[in-house]
Amino acid sequence: MAREQASPQTSNPAFNVVIVGQHGRLAYEALIFAASLRHCSPGFKGRLFVAEPQPGVLWKNDPSIKNAEVRSALENLGAEIIPFESKHFGQEYPYGNKIEMLKVLPKGEPFVFFDTDTLITGDLMSVPFDFDRPSASLRREGTWPIPQIYGPGYTGLWKSLYDKFDLDFDSSLDLSQPDEYWRRYLYFNAGFFYYRCPREFGAKFLHYALAIRDTPPVELCAQSFDPWLDQVALPLVIHALGGGRDTLPEGYLDGEVSCHYRFLPLLYARESDRVIELLETVTAPNKLKKVLKGSNAAKRMIYQGRGHKVRALFDQGNLPRREQMIRNQIKKNGFWIR
């Protein structure tokens, strides 16, 4: 089947944005995200939610945002901090936060989820979302599955999951890519995703993720789901809800309008001069700087100039092909910090 074609849209309905914030690094990243959203998308019409996991039996320590200055700064930027309970994942699989938090978002209101380590770099209202046809980030590497020598290949591994949930496997394939090449199969980075209703998306996401974790097909017996479980379930959810890889035109998210930087050292190493200038602009106000200096990564990379030392290690026009190679070079020079 041919690749899905984007549906043209002339205007967006109001939609909400949600990120996950919790004690430590993610709280500071949430603050930078909120500052970038307000700076680059002043016409954003929706609500900005910071979903906050609450203490409970699945967490060894309290995961909530305990820093009062961070909470106050988020609220000053118009963010609404909303609590949610971890009933299935928690400490053992914190990526599950992005699945479990969907249950507390307003029912029936379109949403866009972003990983907290993201900058909004343009007008979010310009993105032609089709909220009836969900999608997610294609800025990814072929991290899962890893076919074994004597086991099924990519086709057998992925098809076992589609069969498990009674989904049509063939219509998910990108036939422009070679057989048994990972790009042929529907696979996303979970750095962003969107849909018309968070409750509907979240219920299916949770059902699929738990079923894969607890009762995987026998074909997957040699595969690891940690830390990939969310990214294994996500394409199945998107396919089941009528979405796909090309329902959002290229160049907006992971492009002109957003940047999923992962960690600040990686941002300085590989992102554009425009993104770095934006980061340093939105974090410059004294009120924000005072709070963000509580993060060692922000203090050293942004305010003490180490980010530019990281940048000098690389030729941005000829970066190493794999992210791990970039990380290793930063670590070798003593500049890696999370």
Solvent accessible surface area in square Angstrom, and as a share of the most:
residue,aa,sasa,rsa
1,M,135,0.60
2,A,87,0.67
3,R,83,0.30
4,E,33,0.15
5,Q,135,0.60
6,A,37,0.29
7,S,34,0.22
8,P,132,0.83
9,Q,61,0.27
10,T,146,0.85
11,S,86,0.56
12,N,20,0.10
13,P,66,0.41
14,A,62,0.48
15,F,3,0.01
16,N,8,0.04
17,V,0,0.00
18,V,0,0.00
19,I,0,0.00
20,V,8,0.05
21,G,0,0.00
22,Q,27,0.12
23,H,102,0.45
24,G,28,0.27
25,R,78,0.28
26,L,44,0.22
27,A,3,0.02
28,Y,30,0.12
29,E,13,0.06
30,A,0,0.00
31,L,0,0.00
32,I,3,0.02
33,F,0,0.00
34,A,0,0.00
35,A,7,0.06
36,S,0,0.00
37,L,0,0.00
38,R,72,0.26
39,H,98,0.44
40,C,25,0.15
41,S,1,0.00
42,P,114,0.72
43,G,48,0.46
44,F,18,0.07
45,K,141,0.60
46,G,18,0.17
47,R,107,0.39
48,L,0,0.00
49,F,4,0.02
50,V,0,0.00
51,A,0,0.00
52,E,8,0.03
53,P,0,0.00
54,Q,50,0.22
55,P,75,0.47
56,G,43,0.41
57,V,152,0.88
58,L,61,0.30
59,W,25,0.09
60,K,158,0.67
61,N,115,0.59
62,D,54,0.28
63,P,7,0.04
64,S,14,0.09
65,I,4,0.02
66,K,104,0.44
67,N,57,0.29
68,A,75,0.58
69,E,89,0.40
70,V,0,0.00
71,R,74,0.27
72,S,54,0.35
73,A,14,0.11
74,L,0,0.00
75,E,95,0.43
76,N,125,0.64
77,L,40,0.20
78,G,39,0.37
79,A,6,0.05
80,E,60,0.27
81,I,29,0.15
82,I,31,0.15
83,P,76,0.48
84,F,5,0.02
85,E,109,0.49
86,S,17,0.11
87,K,127,0.54
88,H,67,0.30
89,F,5,0.02
90,G,1,0.01
91,Q,71,0.32
92,E,138,0.62
93,Y,18,0.07
94,P,62,0.39
95,Y,106,0.40
96,G,0,0.00
97,N,8,0.04
98,K,13,0.05
99,I,3,0.01
100,E,5,0.02
101,M,0,0.00
102,L,0,0.00
103,K,79,0.34
104,V,51,0.29
105,L,1,0.01
106,P,30,0.19
107,K,151,0.64
108,G,51,0.49
109,E,68,0.30
110,P,27,0.17
111,F,1,0.00
112,V,0,0.00
113,F,2,0.01
114,F,2,0.01
115,D,27,0.14
116,T,8,0.05
117,D,17,0.09
118,T,3,0.01
119,L,0,0.00
120,I,0,0.00
121,T,6,0.03
122,G,14,0.13
123,D,67,0.35
124,L,0,0.00
125,M,34,0.15
126,S,56,0.36
127,V,0,0.00
128,P,20,0.13
129,F,0,0.00
130,D,19,0.10
131,F,12,0.05
132,D,78,0.41
133,R,62,0.22
134,P,0,0.00
135,S,3,0.02
136,A,3,0.03
137,S,1,0.00
138,L,63,0.31
139,R,90,0.33
140,R,36,0.13
141,E,57,0.26
142,G,28,0.27
143,T,34,0.20
144,W,6,0.02
145,P,1,0.01
146,I,113,0.57
147,P,44,0.28
148,Q,82,0.36
149,I,157,0.80
150,Y,214,0.82
151,G,37,0.35
152,P,49,0.31
153,G,26,0.25
154,Y,35,0.13
155,T,45,0.26
156,G,27,0.26
157,L,2,0.01
158,W,4,0.01
159,K,83,0.35
160,S,10,0.06
161,L,0,0.00
162,Y,2,0.01
163,D,76,0.39
164,K,72,0.31
165,F,25,0.11
166,D,136,0.70
167,L,32,0.16
168,D,85,0.44
169,F,12,0.05
170,D,94,0.49
171,S,24,0.16
172,S,1,0.01
173,L,18,0.09
174,D,2,0.01
175,L,89,0.44
176,S,86,0.55
177,Q,46,0.21
178,P,83,0.52
179,D,92,0.48
180,E,76,0.34
181,Y,85,0.32
182,W,37,0.13
183,R,89,0.32
184,R,40,0.14
185,Y,2,0.01
186,L,2,0.01
187,Y,4,0.02
188,F,0,0.00
189,N,22,0.11
190,A,1,0.01
191,G,2,0.02
192,F,11,0.05
193,F,0,0.00
194,Y,0,0.00
195,Y,2,0.01
196,R,103,0.38
197,C,14,0.09
198,P,1,0.00
199,R,95,0.35
200,E,71,0.32
201,F,0,0.00
202,G,7,0.07
203,A,66,0.51
204,K,61,0.26
205,F,0,0.00
206,L,43,0.22
207,H,108,0.48
208,Y,10,0.04
209,A,0,0.00
210,L,32,0.16
211,A,19,0.15
212,I,0,0.00
213,R,99,0.36
214,D,84,0.44
215,T,85,0.49
216,P,51,0.32
217,P,20,0.12
218,V,120,0.69
219,E,69,0.31
220,L,1,0.01
221,C,109,0.65
222,A,62,0.48
223,Q,20,0.09
224,S,65,0.42
225,F,33,0.14
226,D,94,0.49
227,P,48,0.30
228,W,71,0.25
229,L,4,0.02
230,D,5,0.02
231,Q,20,0.09
232,V,0,0.00
233,A,0,0.00
234,L,0,0.00
235,P,0,0.00
236,L,0,0.00
237,V,0,0.00
238,I,0,0.00
239,H,31,0.14
240,A,37,0.28
241,L,22,0.11
242,G,44,0.42
243,G,6,0.06
244,G,0,0.00
245,R,12,0.04
246,D,27,0.14
247,T,1,0.01
248,L,21,0.11
249,P,46,0.29
250,E,157,0.70
251,G,45,0.43
252,Y,66,0.25
253,L,13,0.07
254,D,43,0.22
255,G,33,0.32
256,E,109,0.49
257,V,6,0.04
258,S,2,0.01
259,C,6,0.04
260,H,14,0.06
261,Y,1,0.00
262,R,72,0.26
263,F,19,0.08
264,L,15,0.08
265,P,0,0.00
266,L,0,0.00
267,L,0,0.00
268,Y,0,0.00
269,A,0,0.00
270,R,44,0.16
271,E,17,0.08
272,S,57,0.37
273,D,104,0.54
274,R,106,0.39
275,V,10,0.06
276,I,7,0.04
277,E,122,0.55
278,L,18,0.09
279,L,0,0.00
280,E,53,0.24
281,T,64,0.37
282,V,8,0.05
283,T,0,0.00
284,A,52,0.40
285,P,74,0.46
286,N,123,0.63
287,K,182,0.77
288,L,17,0.08
289,K,60,0.26
290,K,146,0.62
291,V,16,0.09
292,L,0,0.00
293,K,91,0.39
294,G,53,0.51
295,S,15,0.10
296,N,79,0.41
297,A,9,0.07
298,A,1,0.01
299,K,62,0.26
300,R,83,0.30
301,M,2,0.01
302,I,18,0.09
303,Y,51,0.19
304,Q,104,0.46
305,G,26,0.25
306,R,85,0.31
307,G,0,0.00
308,H,91,0.41
309,K,117,0.50
310,V,0,0.00
311,R,31,0.11
312,A,87,0.68
313,L,55,0.27
314,F,24,0.10
315,D,92,0.48
316,Q,63,0.28
317,G,76,0.73
318,N,117,0.60
319,L,51,0.25
320,P,41,0.26
321,R,210,0.77
322,R,109,0.40
323,E,25,0.11
324,Q,93,0.41
325,M,102,0.46
326,I,5,0.03
327,R,41,0.15
328,N,78,0.40
329,Q,65,0.29
330,I,0,0.00
331,K,95,0.40
332,K,168,0.71
333,N,60,0.31
334,G,58,0.56
335,F,44,0.18
336,W,54,0.19
337,I,27,0.14
338,R,149,0.54
